[in-house]
């Protein structure tokens, strides 16, 4: 039977792997080597906390073929449940497109994505955007991680020419405008690329039926506590400002950065919610112009018209 562990053992394993543990001490790394000078098996570092107090369980994991294939991801609730019920894992992919460690697991019934949280409220934001149909639906996960449905689709900047008719473009613009309206009504400021960034990367996925979703809410802000923002929220806000990227390159040390963020917090607190969310509209306009450099200037009119028709700030 795959993953033949008791309920208590699974609970112990999950406590060891989530939230993501820090890098193991050097002596632990040495102890995990099969022999002196040999590399540590790729699947075992996430379980290093077990090597002291739960050594017998740790040793079982080293030999488990399912753990060798999936490492920590075998014990995430959605994965564990599917494997224990007999579903086969059809595909496994690791992607760094949006952050350093994104895992896509394909099963016969659905594909799921597991990734570490990028900010302390991302799980809350992701749950809301999934419920309002703007982002991926959220699934049961472990502390420090998101587990969500995989959205099948094509990023806006990768759409083929036969999907760039005026009607289709206007529909995409309208859908994004409606999604932005729903986000802002839910007190969420997206704060990221929609149509395109300078390198042609988009966060807007267009599905086969023409519907759209946004992905990656790692630097989004909840505005429910406005005008109070903590350091992390202020940092997420300013990191999308060109002037901040210049400042980071010139900053003397982290204390200098802290002073900057403390000063900027007062500016952010003085801004109204609508002033903050209006930056999403600016990002959309800027991104549309960047996308047009790759896809042709003719896309701008239909997309812009559809967006403005759907969004009424």
C-alpha positions, -999 to +999 in steps of 0.1 A: +000+000+000+015+034-009+024+057+020+016+031+046+019+053+077-003+057+107-023+088+114+001+097+142+031+092+120+017+114+093+010+141+118+046+139+130+060+141+095+038+171+087+050+190+117+085+183+106+081+196+070+057+226+075+063+254+078+093+249+056+122+240+079+155+260+077+186+245+061+198+216+082+229+220+103+261+207+087+264+178+111+229+167+101+238+169+064+268+147+071+247+122+089+223+119+060+250+109+035+247+072+026+285+070+029+313+095+035+317+118+005+284+107-012+256+132-018+226+135+004+196+119-013+176+147-029+143+136-013+155+136+023+166+172+034+130+183+040+127+156+067+159+164+086+141+174+118+130+137+122+166+124+121+171+131+158+139+124+177+122+101+152+151+082+136+132+049+129+105+069+110+133+089+092+149+057+081+116+043+067+112+075+047+147+070+031+136+037+017+100+046+006+098+047-032+069+071-031+089+095-009+119+091-032+097+103-060+078+131-043+098+140-011+078+163+012+049+166-013+038+131-007+025+142+027+004+172+016-032+165+023-045+166-013-016+145-026-016+120+003-054+115-001-052+109-038-023+085-036-039+065-007-071+062-027-053+046-056-050+075-080-018+075-101+005+105-103+008+111-140+031+141-141+054+160-118+069+193-127+090+218-108+087+254-119+104+286-108+084+309-130+068+328-101+090+319-072+118+296-063+098+264-055+066+257-073+055+221-078+028+210-102+014+175-097-009+160-123-034+133-114-061+117-135-089+138-119-071+171-116-037+189-114-027+208-083+000+233-075+020+235-042+041+265-034+055+282-003+038+314+010+054+346-001+038+368+025+020+362+058-015+369+045-011+353+011-032+322+021-060+345+033-059+365+000-057+334-021-087+319-004-108+350-011-097+354-047-105+317-053-140+321-038-148+351-060-135+334-091-105+356-098-077+332-089-072+294-084-095+276-060-076+268-028-073+233-014-063+219+020-027+226+026+000+227+053+013+257+072+036+279+052+023+266+018-005+271-006-021+241-023-044+251-052-060+240-084-038+242-115-053+266-141-050+253-176-047+281-201-024+304-221-007+334-207-020+366-224+014+374-241+016+339-255-018+339-272-017+327-309-028+350-337-061+332-342-072+343-307-065+380-313-096+390-331-112+422-318-141+405-302-119+380-283-095+408-271-125+430-260-138+400-240-104+395-223-102+431-214-137+430-201-130+399-180-099+415-165-118+447-157-145+427-140-119+407-120-102+439-109-135+453-098-142+422-077-107+423-061-111+460-051-146+454-037-130+426-016-104+451-003-076+434-022-049+453-041-033+430-067+000+450-071+015+430-099+018+424-136-015+417-154-011+419-192+027+420-195+060+431-179+090+443-199+102+407-205+068+396-218+057+377-187+020+378-179-001+367-149-033+367-169-042+332-180-068+328-208-086+295-208-099+276-238-134+288-234-123+325-233-126+329-195-096+343-176-079+340-142-051+357-125-023+338-107+003+346-080-009+369-052+024+369-034+028+407-032-009+416-031-022+436-001-053+433+020-067+468+026-091+458+054-067+473+081-062+505+062-046+529+071-025+506+093+001+486+074+029+465+088+065+465+075+059+435+052+029+452+036+047+485+030+076+465+015+053+446-008+037+479-020+070+498-027+088+468-043+069+474-075+080+511-076+110+517-100+124+542-075+126+516-048+146+492-070+171+521-075+171+528-037+177+491-028+208+492-050+221+522-032+210+513+004+239+511+029+224+484+050+190+469+062+187+497+088+187+522+059+159+502+043+139+500+075+141+538+078+129+542+043+099+518+048+090+535+081+089+569+063+069+555+034+044+538+057+030+573+066+026+581+029+007+549+023-015+555+054-024+589+040-035+575+007-071+565+003-080+529-007-091+541-041-057+558-046-040+526-037-061+504-060-058+528-089-022+516-093-037+483-105-053+502-133-020+519-141-002+486-141-029+472-165-024+501-189+014+500-188+013+462-193-010+464-222+014+488-240+043+464-232+023+435-246+015+455-278+053+457-285+052+419-289+016+413-302+010+444-323-005+479-315-039+468-328-046+448-295-047+480-274-080+495-286-102+464-281-087+453-248-088+489-234-124+493-245-135+460-229-116+468-197-131+503-193-166+490-200-163+464-171-144+484-145-161+513-129-139+525-100 
